């Protein structure tokens, strides 16, 4: 999953949030250098990504992107899912999202100097440009797609992936709405077993 989903699925536990958000920047056993609750967040991040990447719904859905972006299909799907999470009825209103997101920025910002340098650099832009809130807008998804294309080693910089999102919008949203409740339940059960131990 992408940034907004990892933040939301931390359920406002500060250390879990921090670990969950830096998960892509911590390799192998590097997580052991962090405090135990942040370690749990990093391990949760890995559990979320594994559950997402191996779920039959997503294996099928990412085929929308595979012909154009091949091995990067999962990353584009993750970004698309952040959009649908942001606008999903019954989670938060826009003002509630804003409140939660600013709280997440504040919590991360308090400890950001102790986090991986590449994450620190990304977080500066994430907060300044309010990525997490703006995922509700297709323009932010387009910009995120463009950023991913430019960072991807094996994709040409001029590649335009956003039309795949636009042209398959209803299907992608439907797949998200089927998948995400399963992921949320998985995370809640995982945290129930691990957060207080």
Secondary structure, DSSP 8 states (H G I E B T S, - for coil): --HHHHHHTTTT-HHHHHHHHHGGG--GGGGGGS-HHHHHHHHHHHHHHHHHHH-HHHHHHTHHHHHHHGGGHHHHHHHHHHHHHHH-TTT--HHHHHHHHHHHHHHHHHHGGGS-HHHHHHHHHHHHTTHHHHTTSHHHHHHHHHHHHHH-TTS-TT---HHHHHHTHHHHHHHHHHHHHHHHHHHHHHHHHHTT-
